[in-house]
Amino acid sequence: MTTNTGGPAFPAPAGVAHITEQGMSLRDYFAAKAMQGMLAYAYFRPLAMEDLYARDAYVMADAMLKTRGTP
């Protein structure tokens, strides 16, 4: 199964030839924002459950991509 990344989070403008690396994917950007929100809530801080919070951030990112209709 291929994971939908949503493409680059910050694509280079058309015609910019010297940019060869697109950076993080839109999926990674969404996951980072979801994680930021989770960690900002005082009672939602990971205590030896980092893997669960990281997984949940990507679950949220995948839901955002699906809702957005990203191919």
N, C-alpha and C positions, 0 to 999 in steps of 0.2 A: 504494500500500500504506500503510495506517495503522499506525503504531507503537503497540503496547500500552504505555501508560504506567503501568498498575497503579493509577491514581487518585492521590489526594494521599497523600504520605508521612505527614503528621500532620494528619488530618482534624479539622475543628472539631466539637465536641460538638453533638448535635442541639439545636435551639432557640436557638443563638447567632446572632442576626440581624445583629449588627454586623460579623461577619467576612465580607468579600467576596472575599478572596484566599486560596486554599488553599496557596500556597507551592509548594515543589518536588514533583515527582511521585515516586512510589515507585520508578520506573525510575531517575530521577536520583539518588535516595538510595542505591539498590543500587550504581549505577555509582561513586558517590563512595566507598562503603565498599570496593568492589573495588580502586579506584585507591589508596586508603589502604593496603591490604594489599600491593599491588604495590610501592609506593614505600617501605614499611617494610623490605623485604628489600634489603639492601645491594647485592647483585649484580643487582638488577632495576631500577636507576635509569635513567630515559630519558636517552640521550645523542643528541641531535638526532633522536629518534624519538618525540617527544611524541604525534604523531598516531596512531601505532601503539598506544601504551599507552592513549590515550583511547578508541580504537576497541575495544580488547580489554576495557576496563572496561565498555563498553556491551554487548558480546557476552556478558560474564558476567552483567550485569544482566538481559538478555533471557532467558538460560538460567534465572536464578533466578525470574523471573516465570512462565516456562513450567512449571517444576517446581512452583511454588506453585499453579498452576492459576488464576491471575488472569485473569478474562475480558477 
